């Protein structure tokens, strides 16, 4: 699911799961790069988030609503990823019988 979401958001149909670990090698604008650095830190070291991390987002043109939404989405994806891991579900595999279009990778609407 995460990979499909990244492809839809970036409009790059060639991105795969490796983007999560190789994004620093891509030619990204500063606003995106700052958000991804924040997402990495919030995912790997949530207790280390400081005012400076939020200030860096503001300096990269993120407004308060965008910062809040990004934080909520990053946290939600971290929660769902940990639930997948704890339940033994393979990453990005949708359980059989899932009915939500959002849960089906690369659905063309």
N, C-alpha and C positions, 0 to 999 in steps of 0.2 A: 504494500500500500504506500509506503513512504516513497519508494522509487517512482511509482506512477504519479504521485503528487508532485514530486520535484520535476518530472518531465512536463507535466501540465503547466506548472508555474513558470518554468524557464522556456517553455516551447521548444525544448531540445529533446527530440525523441531518442537520442543516442545515449543519454545519461543513464548510468546504471547505479547499483548500490555502492560502487566504489567512490562515488562523488562525496559520500559522507566523510571519507578519509583523505581524499585527494583534492578537495576544493581549493586548498591553498595554492595549487599549481595552475588554476584556471585564471583567465583574464577577467576579473570581476570588478565592477565599480566599487568605490569605497563604501557606499551605503550598504551594499550587499555583503562585502567582506567584513565590515564591522558587525553586522547582524550575525553572520556565521561564527565569528570569533566569540561573540556573546553566547550564542547557542551552544557552542562547544564547552565553554566554561560553565554555563548553567547545567549542562548535562553531566560533565565529568567532575566538577568541583562546586556544587551549588552553595556550599557554606562559604566559599571564597568570593562570592559576588559582593562588590563594594560600590559605593556611590560613583567611583571613577568609571566603572563599567557602564553605568547608566548615562553618565556625562559623555562618554565616548559615543554612545548611540545618538544622543542629542546633537553632538558636534558633527555627526555624519548625516544630519537632517531627519532623524527620526523624531516624530512628535510624541506627546504623552500617550495618545490613543494607540499609536503604532507600537510603542514600547510595551504597553500593557497587553495588547493583542499578541505580540510576538512572545512575550513571557508566558502567557496563558497557553499558546499553542505548543511552544517548546516543552512546557511542563506536561501538557496532555500527551504529547508523543512520547516523552520519557516514561510517563505512567503506563501507557499502553504497551510500550516496548518491554517494560519490566513485567507486566502481566503476561505478555506472550512468552517471555523467557521462563517465568515461573510455572506457567501451565504446560510448557513443552511444545507450544506451537512454533513451527518454523517461521523465521522472519519473512515478512511480506507474503505469507500464504494465507489466503482467506478461507475460513472454515466452510466446508461443504454446506449448502443450504442457506448461506448468507443472502439476504434479499436486498440490502441497501446498495444502491448504485455506487455510493462512495466506497464501499468495501470491495468492489470488483475492480482489479487493476486495469487501467487503460480503457475504461468504458468510453465509448464514443457516444456522446449525447446528441 
